[in-house]
Amino acid sequence: MPSEKVLLEKQKIVSEIADKLSKAVCGVIVDYKGISVEQDTKLRAELRASNIEYFVIKNRLLKLALEKIGLSGLDYVLEGTTSVAVSYEDPVAPAKIIDKYSKELDSIFNIKAGFIDNKAADKESIEALAKLPSKEMLIAMTLAGLNAPIAGLANVLNANIRGLAIALNAIAEQKGA
């Protein structure tokens, strides 16, 4: 039986993790078995640059934290080595970065599952999320879609005016000749 001091420490860790998970818009659970220090340092630097928090955690503590926030459906991935990448702002960024490293490091760094807006997501959903364009790109695509009809109308109106100008110019040349 663990001492009361150890139990209190673990309860504190579970509360902190539960707080992080509840505030996150997206999280990716990873199996990081065999990753080198150099690879881990590079990964953490890239995650930090994108405002993504990354931490290694014991499966039992993660399970308790997930239960505390009412997020179910992820127990099946809580075995082996486990780390978590969470984002509080961008729901796509952790999936993109982790998916990139998963492909680079093939058998030693793999996506297990994740969550999006406090709902469990399987590995395939996280990989699909990673393929989405960035938030800025989605906004640009939306604005381009909104701008297309207006630009088309402007071209049509300009074509009529341009045609009229050419016709008037041709008439003026005929009368002047």
C-alpha positions, 0 to 999 in steps of 0.5 A, spaced: 500 500 500 503 506 497 504 512 503 499 517 503 504 522 501 505 518 494 497 518 493 497 525 494 502 526 489 499 522 484 492 525 485 495 532 484 498 529 478 492 527 475 488 533 477 493 537 473 493 532 467 485 532 467 485 540 467 490 540 461 486 535 457 479 539 459 482 545 456 485 542 450 481 543 443 485 537 441 490 531 443 494 526 440 496 520 444 503 517 442 507 510 443 514 513 443 518 506 444 525 507 442 525 514 440 532 517 441 534 523 445 536 527 439 529 525 435 525 527 442 529 534 443 527 536 435 520 533 436 519 537 443 522 544 439 517 543 434 511 542 438 513 548 443 514 552 437 507 551 435 504 552 442 503 545 443 504 541 450 507 535 450 508 530 456 510 523 458 505 520 463 503 513 466 497 509 463 494 509 469 494 516 471 492 518 464 486 513 465 484 517 471 485 524 468 480 521 462 475 519 467 475 525 471 474 529 465 468 524 463 472 522 456 471 515 455 473 510 449 481 511 450 482 505 455 484 500 449 490 504 447 493 505 454 498 500 454 506 500 453 509 507 453 505 513 452 506 520 451 500 526 449 501 532 445 495 537 447 493 544 443 489 549 447 488 553 440 489 549 434 486 543 433 490 541 427 497 542 429 498 536 434 496 531 429 500 534 423 506 534 427 505 528 430 503 524 424 509 527 420 514 524 426 510 518 426 511 517 418 519 519 419 520 514 425 516 509 423 516 503 428 518 507 434 513 513 434 506 511 433 499 515 434 495 510 438 489 515 438 487 522 441 481 526 442 478 532 439 473 537 443 473 532 448 471 526 444 475 520 443 478 519 436 481 513 433 488 513 430 485 514 423 481 520 425 487 523 428 491 521 421 485 524 417 485 530 421 493 531 420 491 531 412 487 537 413 490 544 411 492 549 416 487 554 419 490 560 415 489 555 409 482 554 410 480 561 411 484 563 405 480 558 401 473 560 404 475 567 402 477 565 395 470 561 394 466 567 397 470 572 392 470 568 386 462 570 384 464 577 385 470 577 381 466 573 376 461 578 376 466 584 375 469 580 369 462 579 366 461 587 367 468 589 364 467 584 358 461 588 356 464 595 357 470 593 353 466 590 348 462 597 347 469 600 347 472 596 342 465 597 338 465 605 339 473 605 337 471 601 330 466 606 329 470 612 330 475 609 325 471 607 320 468 614 320 475 617 320 477 613 315 
